[in-house]
Structures are given as structure tokens and as C-alpha cells.
Amino acid sequence: MFGSHPLTRLLRTELGRKKVRVSAVEPGMVDTELPSHVTDADASRLMADLIKQIDVLQSEDIAETVAFMAAVPRHVNLTEITILPTEQII
């Protein structure tokens, strides 16, 4: 995430005059297989527990957000959207 902000800003600077929109989507907890791929046992357990405890995002939620960003008028650039489950506090 921290590396993507300067990168997207640079890309917007370089490509904006060419009418290329550059946006960042920053999702919170999404129901994926990620917890099973994390090597830190505590972090993996935390993610798995959150997925069970709260109504986390689904891949369709992210896809709808990307589709919305792409559908705005050409002169509009949504530079970043953070999308979290309502119950996610961190």
C-alpha cells in the first residue's frame, strides 16, 4: 500500500495529459484463501477469525467498485477508494 501511493501519483503525472486514468482500490478483509498462505501463524489466525466473525467483502464487491470507477465520465478520475466491510475496525 505505501509503495502504491507514490507509484499511482507518478503514473497520474505521466499519463494524465494523455487522458489515462490511474486509480487505486484499497480493499479491507475479503473472503479469500489468503489466511492459508500467510506464514505468520498469529496473523493467519487473526485473518481467519475475522472472516468468520464479520460480514467480510466478497470478490463481487471489489469488482462492482472497479466497474463503478471505470464508469465515471472520462474527465473524472477517482484516485483512490478504500472499501472496507462495515464491521471492520482496522
C-alpha positions as a printed Julia matrix, in Angstrom:
90×3 Matrix{Float64}:
   0.0     0.0     0.0
   2.71    2.51    0.97
   4.61    1.94   -2.26
   1.5     2.19   -4.41
   0.67    5.79   -3.45
   3.83    7.34   -4.94
   3.59    5.0    -7.93
  -0.01    5.9    -8.74
   0.77    9.6    -8.24
   3.71    9.31  -10.64
   1.61    7.44  -13.21
  -1.13   10.1   -12.98
   1.51   12.79  -13.53
   2.97   11.0   -16.53
  -0.28    9.79  -18.1
  -2.93   12.3   -17.11
  -2.32   14.58  -20.11
  -2.87   11.54  -22.31
  -6.28   11.07  -20.65
  -5.21    7.85  -18.94
  -6.84    7.47  -15.54
  -4.88    5.84  -12.74
  -6.73    4.73   -9.63
  -6.03    2.63   -6.56
  -8.51    0.29   -4.91
  -7.65   -0.46   -1.29
  -9.82   -3.3    -0.01
 -10.23   -4.42    3.56
 -10.92   -8.02    4.51
 -12.12  -10.04    1.54
 -13.22  -13.66    1.74
 -10.24  -15.3     0.02
  -7.75  -18.07    0.67
  -5.15  -15.52    1.88
  -5.1   -16.69    5.55
  -3.91  -20.13    4.44
  -0.94  -18.57    2.6
   0.32  -16.32    5.42
   3.37  -17.8     7.16
   2.89  -15.91   10.44
   0.55  -18.16   12.45
  -0.87  -15.31   14.56
  -1.63  -13.15   11.52
  -3.17  -16.09    9.69
  -5.36  -16.93   12.69
  -6.41  -13.27   13.06
  -7.46  -13.07    9.41
  -9.29  -16.4     9.51
 -11.13  -15.36   12.69
 -12.16  -12.03   11.19
 -13.51  -13.77    8.1
 -15.64  -15.98   10.37
 -16.76  -13.21   12.76
 -17.79  -10.38   10.46
 -19.55   -9.99    7.15
 -16.39   -9.52    5.07
 -16.26   -8.33    1.48
 -16.74  -10.69   -1.43
 -14.83  -10.55   -4.69
 -18.02   -9.27   -6.34
 -17.92   -6.21   -4.04
 -14.47   -5.3    -5.33
 -15.47   -5.97   -8.94
 -18.5    -3.66   -8.58
 -16.27   -0.94   -7.15
 -13.82   -1.22  -10.05
 -16.72   -1.16  -12.53
 -18.07    1.99  -10.86
 -14.66    3.67  -11.07
 -14.39    2.8   -14.75
 -17.92    4.04  -15.49
 -17.49    7.62  -14.31
 -17.16   10.24  -17.08
 -13.78   10.36  -18.85
 -12.92   13.73  -17.3
 -13.3    12.27  -13.78
 -10.55   10.27  -12.06
 -11.29    8.59   -8.75
  -7.73    8.48   -7.49
  -8.31    6.03   -4.66
 -11.11    4.18   -2.97
 -10.79    2.35    0.33
 -13.51   -0.26    0.64
 -13.99   -1.98    4.0
 -16.58   -4.27    5.49
 -18.84   -2.18    7.72
 -17.77   -4.14   10.8
 -14.02   -3.95   10.11
 -12.42   -1.53   12.53
  -8.77   -1.93   11.47
